[in-house]
């Protein structure tokens, strides 16, 4: 049940609208928010503003995706519209779930060509469960392959499939070009600006409900931090009012009541936080000065505490072991290299990330981190790397559960969009990973959409193979789709590894002679150590090789002979590719400056050998 459902039925503030923008990844949420900010006067006419202003972290800008939910607010007429921009990738579903507790309605964006995709189903299901009012925006209407009428039919089918109520099915539809900042009520008529969308928000989105005279209730849905203010709790006032100097209580997750005083109070105005003296039911606020507050706790009345039930999010399904770096090159790049540093950093992550869990292992130098998917965990690793941490991580593993004496594993709803020429190889690859095709759609554009149910472990390491098989043109999306009995064994990587058998610098001469053995991952001059994976063997067995071997010189003329060697460019793996590549007996070593692959056991005479 939504938080708003616990509030009184009366209107808390008729001049407020609290909305979230939800969609599948890359369907244009952040771009549309940019246009809304510009057209409502948040930015000055001559102010230079970067595209996707809401994506304010370095990683978000690099990857072109929203990772953390963001709050902003715009003025339209007499109304203040609080807007939450949510992530579109399934791995960050926890961000979506907690932000929906702050709003009364959603803008559902759907690409005019692609139509509803797996994450569309996920975010819409959550919105409907919270009884939120939807407005449908069919975006990117300017695409040459746009098919708005068909997409609208697919959206209606999705609503019906998700058991939407009659009121929820009676949604308004707008056709938008987020990049151009236009919206229209008719797909055939191009819009001039976003006024039709803003008018629809005013007309169709309900004002927040609540009772300003009831005891205070604020569910903490997000956290921020400031060098000067410390931890900042963000949430919507469900009932009551709050002012500077008020004594308040924090109802902790464990049921304890902690009393404190309001020292700083803010609301949102554009991309800024504005200090205010008081706020009431329906407002989205920021409270500073509560040091140990976490997401899911309730800020409530000191004299009459009334906690709100804590947030419930879907269980994580993929785990990785995070450990301190133990390679011969450990400690050269990083500032944080001890197990204490690692545990403190993961403890901080738990404060603001409701969709991960951290568990102890048998080793005090390792922690088991459980999340929604490979992308979510790789983002966490990349953030730690940039902060100066040195760690080593294992191959992802799935989380299983025991039910009635049998083992169940998570399964995914997988949607792939490929050119017709590649459908055969994709279907064959997925068949080996225990996938079952459920649907095939050909829109007549030369591309085919295929839908599968597949065990989550069948997707581990698949993305790189998929992109190779489709020459980089394939698109794949997946979404957690429940639990099923164990599907049986799935073959791992069919190839072995080329492993350095000694420390030193890789030479062009050695790499040249190893090229026929497989694909090389390092460049000449790269420092290597015994047990480091320097390439992929074309055969199934691992091979220990000397990548530091130098050519014996017999005269001065031959000393420059390496310059003439024709080397195949190495395959330099990024973090995601490295995680996908490794087997169970391998690790990825991550430092601020380097990503290396290694064997768990470095000494070649101590490692169990694979059968060739």
For each residue, the residues with C-beta under 8 A, 3 or more apart:
1: 5 6 130 131
2: 5 6 100 101 130 131 132
3: 6 7 101 219 236 238 308
4: 7 104 130 131 208 209 210 238
5: 1 2 131
6: 1 2 3 217 238 308
7: 3 4 12 209 210 211 217 238 239 281
8: 209 210 211 214 239
9: 209
10: 209 210 211
11: 14 207 208 209
12: 7 16 207 208 209 210 211 212 237 280 281 282
13: 16 207 208 280 281 282 283
14: 11 207
15: 78 79 80 207
16: 12 13 79 80 81 82 207 208 282 283
17: 79 80 81 82 104 105 201 202 205 207 208
18: 81 82 102 103 104 105 208 236 282 284
19: 81 82 83 84 103 104 105 106 107 201 205
20: 83 84 85 86 96 99 100 102 103 105 106 107 127 132
21: 29 32 33 83 84 85 86 106 107 109
22: 29 86 96 106 107 108 109 123 124 127
23: 27 28 29 88 108 109 110 119 120 123 139
24: 27 88 110 111 114 116 117 118 119 120 123 477
25: 65 87 88 89 119 477
26: 64 65 88 111
27: 23 24 88 109 110 111 114 120 139 140
28: 23 31 32 109 111 139 140 178 179
29: 21 22 23 32 33 66 85 86 88 109
30: 33 34 52 54 55 66 85
31: 28 34 35 51 52 178 179
32: 21 28 29 35 36 107 109 137 139 176 178
33: 21 29 30 36 37 53 54 72 83 85
34: 30 31 37 38 49 51 52 53 54 178
35: 31 32 38 39 178 179 180 181 194
36: 32 33 39 40 74 83 194 197 198
37: 33 34 40 42 43 53 72 74 270 271
38: 34 35 42 43 49 181
39: 35 36 181 193 194 195 198
40: 36 37 74 75 76 198
41: 75
42: 37 38 72 74 270 271
43: 37 38 47 49 270
44: 47
45:
46:
47: 43 44
48:
49: 34 38 43 53
50: 53 61
51: 31 34
52: 30 31 34 55 60 61 64
53: 33 34 37 49 50 56 271
54: 30 33 34 66 70 72 85 271
55: 30 52 60 61 65 66 70
56: 53 60 70
57: 60 61 67 68
58: 61 62 386
59: 62 63 67 379 382 383 386
60: 52 55 56 57 63 64 65 66 67 68
61: 50 52 55 57 58 64
62: 58 59
63: 59 60 67
64: 26 52 60 61
65: 25 26 55 60 87 88 89
66: 29 30 54 55 60 69 70 85 86 87 88 92
67: 57 59 60 63 87 92 95 379
68: 57 60 87 92 95
69: 66 84 85 86 87 95 96 98 99 222
70: 54 55 56 66 84 85
71: 82 83 84 102 222 234 268 284
72: 33 37 42 54 82 83 85 268 270 271
73: 80 81 82 83 267 268 269 270 284
74: 36 37 40 42 80 81 83 270
75: 40 41 79 80 81 269
76: 40 79 81 198 201 202
77: 202
78: 15
79: 15 16 17 75 76 202
80: 15 16 17 73 74 75
81: 16 17 18 19 73 74 75 76 198 201
82: 16 17 18 19 71 72 73 102 103 268 284
83: 19 20 21 33 36 71 72 73 74
84: 19 20 21 69 70 71 99 102 103
85: 20 21 29 30 33 54 66 69 70 72
86: 20 21 22 29 66 69 95 96 99 123
87: 25 65 66 67 68 69 92 93 95 96
88: 23 24 25 26 27 29 65 66 119 123
89: 25 65 92 119 375
90: 93 118 119 122 372 373 477 478 479 480
91: 371 372 373 374 375 376 379
92: 66 67 68 87 89 95 96 355 372 376
93: 87 90 96 97 119 122 123 126 313 314 355 372 480
94: 97 98 313 314 353 354 355 356 372
95: 67 68 69 86 87 92 98 99 355
96: 20 22 69 86 87 92 93 99 100 122 123 126
97: 93 94 100 126 311 313 314 354 355
98: 69 94 95 101 221 222 295 296 311 313 354
99: 20 69 84 86 95 96 102 103 221 222
100: 2 20 96 97 103 106 126 127 130 132
101: 2 3 98 130 219 221 235 236 311
102: 18 20 71 82 84 99 221 222 234 235 236 284
103: 18 19 20 82 84 99 100 106 132 236
104: 4 17 18 19 132 133 205 206 207 208 209
105: 17 18 19 20 132 133 134 135 201 204 205 206
106: 19 20 21 22 100 103 123 127 132 133 134 135
107: 19 20 21 22 32 134 135 137 197 201
108: 22 23 120 123 124 127 134 135 136 137 155
109: 21 22 23 27 28 29 32 137 139 176 178
110: 23 24 27 114 115 116 120 136 137 138 139 151 155
111: 24 26 27 28 114 115 117 139 140 143 151
112: 138 139 140 141 143 146 147 148 151 175
113: 140 143 145 146 147 151
114: 24 27 110 111 117 417
115: 110 111 147 150 151 154 155
116: 24 110 120 121 124 151 154 155 158
117: 24 111 114 120 121 415 477
118: 24 90 121 122 413 414 415 477 478 479
119: 23 24 25 88 89 90 93 122 123 477 479
120: 23 24 27 108 110 116 117 123 124 158
121: 116 117 118 124 125 158 162 413 479
122: 90 93 96 118 119 125 126 479 480
123: 22 23 24 86 88 93 96 106 108 119 120 126 127
124: 22 108 116 120 121 127 128 134 158 159 162
125: 121 122 128 129 162
126: 93 96 97 100 122 123 129 130
127: 20 22 100 106 108 123 124 130 132 134
128: 124 125 131 132 134 159 162 163 164 165 168
129: 125 126
130: 1 2 4 100 101 126 127
131: 1 2 4 5 128 165
132: 2 20 100 103 104 105 106 127 128
133: 104 105 106 167 168 171 204 205 206
134: 105 106 107 108 124 127 128 168 171
135: 105 106 107 108 171 172 174 197 200 201 204 205
136: 108 110 152 155 171 172 173 174
137: 32 107 108 109 110 173 174 175 176 183 197
138: 110 112 141 148 151 152 155 173 174 175 176 187
139: 23 27 28 32 109 110 111 112 176 177 178
140: 27 28 111 112 113 143 146 176 177 178 179
141: 112 138 146 148 175 176 177 184 187 190
142: 146 177 179 180
143: 111 112 113 140 146
144:
145: 113 443 445
146: 112 113 140 141 142 143
147: 112 113 115 150 151 443
148: 112 138 141 151 152 175 187
149: 152 153 187
150: 115 147 153 154
151: 110 111 112 113 115 116 138 147 148 154 155
152: 136 138 148 149 155 156 173
153: 149 150 156 157
154: 115 116 150 151 157 158
155: 108 110 115 116 136 138 151 152 158 159
156: 152 153 159 160 169
157: 153 154 160 161
158: 116 120 121 124 154 155 161 162
159: 124 128 155 156 162 164 168 169 171
160: 156 157 163 164 169
161: 157 158
162: 121 124 125 128 158 159
163: 128 160
164: 128 159 160 168 169
165: 128 131 168 169
166: 169 170
167: 133 170
168: 128 133 134 159 164 165 171
169: 156 159 160 164 165 166
170: 166 167
171: 133 134 135 136 159 168 204
172: 135 136 185 200 203 204
173: 136 137 138 152 185
174: 135 136 137 138 183 184 185 196 197 200
175: 112 137 138 141 148 183 184 185 186 187 191
176: 32 109 137 138 139 140 141 182 183 184 191 194 197
177: 139 140 141 142 180 181 182 183 190 191
178: 28 31 32 34 35 109 139 140 181
179: 28 31 35 140 142
180: 35 142 177
181: 35 38 39 177 178 193 194
182: 176 177 190 191 192 193 194
183: 137 174 175 176 177 191 193 194 195 196 197
184: 141 174 175 176 187 189 190 191 196
185: 172 173 174 175 189 196
186: 175 189
187: 138 141 148 149 175 184
188:
189: 184 185 186
190: 141 177 182 184
191: 175 176 177 182 183 184 194 196
192: 182 195
193: 39 181 182 183
194: 35 36 39 176 181 182 183 191 197 198
195: 39 183 192 198 199
196: 174 183 184 185 191 199 200
197: 36 107 135 137 174 176 183 194 200 201
198: 36 39 40 76 81 194 195 201 202
199: 195 196 202 203
200: 135 172 174 196 197 203 204 205
201: 17 19 76 81 105 107 135 197 198 204 205
202: 17 76 77 79 198 199 205
203: 172 199 200
204: 105 133 135 171 172 200 201
205: 17 19 104 105 133 135 200 201 202
206: 104 105 133 209
207: 11 12 13 14 15 16 17 104 282
208: 4 11 12 13 16 17 18 104 236 281 282
209: 4 7 8 9 10 11 12 104 206 282
210: 4 7 8 10 12 214 237 238 239 281 282
211: 7 8 10 12 214 239 240 281
212: 12 239 240 241 280 281
213: 240
214: 8 210 211 217 239 240 281
215: 239 240 300 301 303 304 305 306
216: 237 239 240 241 242 248 299 300 301
217: 6 7 214 237 238 239 240 298 299 300 301 306 308
218: 233 235 236 237 238 242 285 287 298 299 300
219: 3 101 235 236 238 296 298 308 311
220: 223 233 234 235 293 294 295 296 297 298 299
221: 98 99 101 102 234 235 236 295 311
222: 69 71 98 99 102 233 234 235 295 352
223: 220 231 232 233 234 293 294 295 351 352
224: 231 232 234 286
225: 229 230 231 232
226: 229 230 232 288
227:
228:
229: 225 226 232 264 288 289
230: 225 226 288 289 291
231: 223 224 225 288 290 291 292 293
232: 223 224 225 226 229 266 286 287 288
233: 218 220 222 223 286 287 288 290 293 299
234: 71 102 220 221 222 223 224 284 285 286
235: 101 102 218 219 220 221 222 284 285 287 299
236: 3 18 101 102 103 208 218 219 221 282 283 284 285
237: 12 210 216 217 218 240 241 242 279 280 281 282 283 284 285
238: 3 4 6 7 210 217 218 219 281 308
239: 7 8 210 211 212 214 215 216 217 281 306
240: 211 212 213 214 215 216 217 237 280 281 301
241: 212 216 237 278 279 280 281
242: 216 218 237 246 248 262 265 278 279 280 285 287 299
243: 246 262 265 277 278 279
244: 262 263 264 265 277 278
245: 261 262
246: 242 243 261 262 302
247: 259 260 261 302
248: 216 242 259 260 261 262 299 300 301 302
249: 257 258 259 260 299 300 301 302 305
250: 257 258 259 260 290 293 297 298 299 300
251: 255 256 257 297 298 299 300 305 307
252: 255 256 257 258 297
253: 294 296 297 310
254:
255: 251 252 307
256: 251 252
257: 249 250 251 252 305
258: 249 250 252
259: 247 248 249 250 302
260: 247 248 249 250 289 290
261: 245 246 247 248 289
262: 242 243 244 245 246 248 265 287 289
263: 244 288 289
264: 229 244 275 287 288 289
265: 242 243 244 262 275 276 277 278 279 285 286 287 288
266: 232 273 274 275 276 285 286 287 288
267: 73 273 274 276 279 283 284 285 286
268: 71 72 73 82 272 273 274 284 286
269: 73 75 272 273 274
270: 37 42 43 72 73 74
271: 37 42 53 54 72
272: 268 269
273: 266 267 268 269 286
274: 266 267 268 269
275: 264 265 266
276: 265 266 267 279
277: 243 244 265
278: 241 242 243 244 265
279: 237 241 242 243 265 267 276 283 285
280: 12 13 212 237 240 241 242 283
281: 7 12 13 208 210 211 212 214 237 238 239 240 241
282: 12 13 16 18 207 208 209 210 236 237
283: 13 16 236 237 267 279 280
284: 18 71 73 82 102 234 235 236 237 267 268
285: 218 234 235 236 237 242 265 266 267 279
286: 224 232 233 234 265 266 267 268 273
287: 218 232 233 235 242 262 264 265 266 290 299
288: 226 229 230 231 232 233 263 264 265 266
289: 229 230 260 261 262 263 264
290: 231 233 250 260 287 293 299
291: 230 231
292: 231
293: 220 223 231 233 250 290 297 299
294: 220 223 253 297 351 352
295: 98 220 221 222 223 311 351 352 354
296: 98 219 220 253 310 311 354
297: 220 250 251 252 253 293 294 310
298: 217 218 219 220 250 251 305 306 307 308
299: 216 217 218 220 233 235 242 248 249 250 251 287 290 293
300: 215 216 217 218 248 249 250 251 304 305 306 307
301: 215 216 217 240 248 249 304 305 306
302: 246 247 248 249 259 305
303: 215
304: 215 300 301
305: 215 249 251 257 298 300 301 302
306: 215 217 239 298 300 301
307: 251 255 298 300
308: 3 6 217 219 238 298
309:
310: 253 296 297
311: 97 98 101 219 221 295 296 354
312:
313: 93 94 97 98 354 355
314: 93 94 97 355 372 480
315: 399
316: 319 355 356 357 370 371 372 399
317: 370 372 373 398 399 410 456 480
318: 370 371 372 373 374 377 396 397 398 399 456 460
319: 316 368 369 370 371 396 397 398 399
320: 368 369 371 377 393 394 395 396 397 579
321: 361 366 367 368 369 393 394
322: 342 346 366 367 368 369 381 391 393
323: 326 342 363 365 366 367 391 392 393 394 587
324: 330 337 338 339 342 365 366 390 391 392
325: 330 331 334 337 390 391 392 589 590 591
326: 323 330 365 392
327: 330 392 529 532 589 596 598 602
328: 503 529 530 602
329: 332 527 529 589 591 594 596
330: 324 325 326 327 337 390
331: 325 334 337 390
332: 329 591
333: 390 591 592 593 594
334: 325 331 337 388 389 390 591 592
335: 388 389
336: 341 342 345 387 388 389 390
337: 324 325 330 331 334 341 389 390
338: 324 341 342
339: 324 342 343 364 365
340: 343 344
341: 336 337 338 344 345 389
342: 322 323 324 336 338 339 345 346 365 367 389 391
343: 339 340 346 347 367
344: 340 341 347 348
345: 336 341 342 348 349 384 387 389
346: 322 342 343 349 350 358 367 369
347: 343 344 350 351 358
348: 344 345 351 352
349: 345 346 352 353 356 358 380
350: 346 347 353 356 357 358
351: 223 294 295 347 348
352: 222 223 294 295 348 349
353: 94 349 350 356 380
354: 94 97 98 295 296 311 313
355: 92 93 94 95 97 313 314 316 371 372 376
356: 94 316 349 350 353 369 370 371 372 376 380
357: 316 350 369 370 371
358: 346 347 349 350 367 368 369 370
359: 367 368 370
360: 367 368
361: 321 366 367 368
362:
363: 323 366
364: 339
365: 323 324 326 339 342
366: 321 322 323 324 361 363
367: 321 322 323 342 343 346 358 359 360 361
368: 319 320 321 322 358 359 360 361
369: 319 320 321 322 346 356 357 358 377 380
370: 316 317 318 319 356 357 358 359 399
371: 91 316 318 319 320 355 356 357 376 377 380
372: 90 91 92 93 94 314 316 317 318 355 356 376 480
373: 90 91 317 318 376 377
374: 91 318 377 378 396 459 460 576 579 580
375: 89 91 378 379 576
376: 91 92 355 356 371 372 373 379 380
377: 318 320 369 371 373 374 380 381 393 396 579
378: 374 375 381 382 575 576 579
379: 59 67 91 375 376 382 383
380: 349 353 356 369 371 376 377 383 384
381: 322 377 378 384 385 391 393 575 590
382: 59 378 379 385 386 575
383: 59 379 380 386 387
384: 345 380 381 387 389 391 590
385: 381 382 389 391 575 590 591 592
386: 58 59 382 383 592
387: 336 345 383 384
388: 334 335 336 592
389: 334 335 336 337 341 342 345 384 385 590 592
390: 324 325 330 331 333 334 336 337 589 590 591 592
391: 322 323 324 325 342 381 384 385 590
392: 323 324 325 326 327 587 588 589 590 598
393: 320 321 322 323 377 381 579 587 588 590
394: 320 321 323 397 582 584 587
395: 320 460 579 582 583 584 586
396: 318 319 320 374 377 460 579
397: 318 319 320 394 457
398: 317 318 319 409 410 455 456 457 460
399: 315 316 317 318 319 370 410
400: 407 408 409 486
401: 407 408 483
402: 405 406 407 408
403: 406 408 483
404:
405: 402
406: 402 403 485 486
407: 400 401 402 485 486
408: 400 401 402 403 483 484 485 486
409: 398 400 455 456 457 483 484 485 486 487
410: 317 398 399 455 456 480 482 483
411: 453 454 455 456 480 481 482 483 484
412: 453 454 455 456 459 478 479 480 481
413: 118 121 451 452 453 478 479 480 481
414: 118 430 435 451 452 453 454 459 476 477 478
415: 117 118 449 450 451 452 476 477 478
416: 426 449 450 451 452 466 474 475 476 477
417: 114 447 448 449 450 474 475 476
418: 422 423 426 447 448 450 470 473 474 475
419: 422 423 446 447 448 470 473 474
420: 423 442 446 447 448
421:
422: 418 419 425 426 469 470 471 473 474
423: 418 419 420 426 427 448 450
424: 427 428
425: 422 428 429 469 470
426: 416 418 422 423 429 430 450 466 469 470 474
427: 423 424 430 431 437 450
428: 424 425 431 432
429: 425 426 432 433 462 465 466 469
430: 414 426 427 433 435 437 452 454 458 462
431: 427 428 435
432: 428 429 490 491
433: 429 430 454 455 458 459 462 490
434: 454 455 458 487 488 490
435: 414 430 431 452 453 454 458
436: 452 453 454
437: 427 430 440 450 451 452
438: 451 452 453
439: 449 450 451
440: 437 448 449 450 451
441: 448 449 451
442: 420 448 449
443: 145 147 447 449
444:
445: 145
446: 419 420
447: 417 418 419 420 443
448: 417 418 419 420 423 440 441 442
449: 415 416 417 439 440 441 442 443
450: 415 416 417 418 423 426 427 437 439 440
451: 413 414 415 416 437 438 439 440 441
452: 413 414 415 416 430 435 436 437 438
453: 411 412 413 414 435 436 438 481
454: 411 412 414 430 433 434 435 436 458 459 478
455: 398 409 410 411 412 433 434 458 459 484 487 490
456: 317 318 398 409 410 411 412 459 460 480
457: 397 398 409 460 490
458: 430 433 434 435 454 455 462 487 490
459: 374 412 414 433 454 455 456 462 463 478
460: 318 374 395 396 398 456 457 580
461: 464 465 492 493 580 581
462: 429 430 433 458 459 465 466 580
463: 459 466 467 476 576 580
464: 461 467 468 577 580 581
465: 429 461 462 468 469
466: 416 426 429 462 463 469 470 474 476
467: 463 464 470 472 474
468: 464 465 471
469: 422 425 426 429 465 466 474
470: 418 419 422 425 426 466 467 473 474
471: 422 468
472: 467
473: 418 419 422 470
474: 416 417 418 419 422 426 466 467 469 470
475: 416 417 418
476: 414 415 416 417 463 466
477: 24 25 90 117 118 119 414 415 416
478: 90 118 412 413 414 415 454 459
479: 90 118 119 121 122 412 413
480: 90 93 122 314 317 372 410 411 412 413 456
481: 411 412 413 453
482: 410 411
483: 401 403 408 409 410 411
484: 408 409 411 455 487
485: 406 407 408 409
486: 400 406 407 408 409
487: 409 434 455 458 484 490
488: 434
489:
490: 432 433 434 455 457 458 487
491: 432 494
492: 461 583 584
493: 461 581 583
494: 491 540
495: 518 536 537 538 539 540
496: 536 537 539 540 541 542 543 610 612
497: 533 535 536 537 542 543 583 586 597 599
498: 514 517 518 520 533 534 535 536 537 542 543 545 547
499: 531 532 533 534 542 543 544 545 599 604
500: 503 528 529 530 531 532 533 534 544 545 546 547 548
501: 530 544 545 546 604
502: 530 546 548
503: 328 500 527 528 529 530 548
504: 527 528 548
505: 524 525 526 527 528 548
506: 510 511 522 523 524 525 526 527 528 534 547 548
507: 510 511 524 547 548 549 550 551 562
508: 511 512 524 562 565 567
509: 512 513 549 550 551 562 565
510: 506 507 513 514 545 546 547 548 549 550
511: 506 507 508 514 515 520 522 524 547 567 570
512: 508 509 515 565 566 567
513: 509 510 516 549
514: 498 510 511 517 518 520 535 545 547
515: 511 512 520 567 568
516: 513
517: 498 514 535 537 538 543 545
518: 495 498 514 535 536 537 538 539
519: 535 536 538 570 571
520: 498 511 514 515 534 535 568 570 571
521: 533 534 535 536 570 571 572 573 597
522: 506 511 526 528 534 535 547 570
523: 506 526 570 572
524: 505 506 507 508 511 567
525: 505 506
526: 505 506 522 523
527: 329 503 504 505 506
528: 500 503 504 505 506 522 532 534 547 548
529: 327 328 329 500 503 532 598 602
530: 328 500 501 502 503 602 603 604
531: 499 500 598 599 601 602 603 604 607
532: 327 499 500 528 529 596 597 598 599 602
533: 497 498 499 500 521 582 586 596 597 598 599
534: 498 499 500 506 520 521 522 528 545 547
535: 497 498 514 517 518 519 520 521 522
536: 495 496 497 498 518 519 521 571 581
537: 495 496 497 498 517 518 540 541 542 543
538: 495 517 518 519
539: 495 496 518 543 612
540: 494 495 496 537 610 611 612
541: 496 537 609 610 611 612
542: 496 497 498 499 537 607 609 610
543: 496 497 498 499 517 537 539
544: 499 500 501 604
545: 498 499 500 501 510 514 517 534
546: 500 501 502 510 549
547: 498 500 506 507 510 511 514 522 528 534
548: 500 502 503 504 505 506 507 510 528
549: 507 509 510 513 546
550: 507 509 510
551: 507 509 558 561 562
552:
553: 556 558 559
554: 558
555: 558
556: 553 559
557: 560 561
558: 551 553 554 555 561
559: 553 556
560: 557 563 564
561: 551 557 558 564 565
562: 507 508 509 551 565
563: 560
564: 560 561
565: 508 509 512 561 562
566: 512
567: 508 511 512 515 524 570
568: 515 520
569:
570: 511 519 520 521 522 523 567
571: 519 520 521 536
572: 521 523
573: 521 577 578 581 595 597
574: 577 578 595
575: 378 381 382 385 578 579 588 590 595
576: 374 375 378 463 579 580
577: 464 573 574 580 581
578: 573 574 575 581 582 588 595 597
579: 320 374 377 378 393 395 396 575 576 582 588
580: 374 460 461 462 463 464 576 577
581: 461 464 493 536 573 577 578 597
582: 394 395 533 578 579 586 587 588 597
583: 395 492 493 497 586
584: 394 395 492
585: 599 600 601 607 608
586: 395 497 533 582 583 597 598 599 600
587: 323 392 393 394 582 597 598 599 600
588: 392 393 575 578 579 582 595 596 597 598
589: 325 327 329 390 392 594 595 596 597 598
590: 325 381 384 385 389 390 391 392 393 575 594 595
591: 325 329 332 333 334 385 390 594 595
592: 333 334 385 386 388 389 390
593: 333
594: 329 333 589 590 591
595: 573 574 575 578 588 589 590 591
596: 327 329 532 533 588 589
597: 497 521 532 533 573 578 581 582 586 587 588 589
598: 327 392 529 531 532 533 586 587 588 589 602
599: 497 499 531 532 533 585 586 587 602 607
600: 585 586 587
601: 531 585 606 607
602: 327 328 529 530 531 532 598 599
603: 530 531 606 607
604: 499 501 530 531 544 607
605:
606: 601 603
607: 531 542 585 599 601 603 604
608: 585
609: 541 542
610: 496 540 541 542
611: 540 541
612: 496 539 540 541
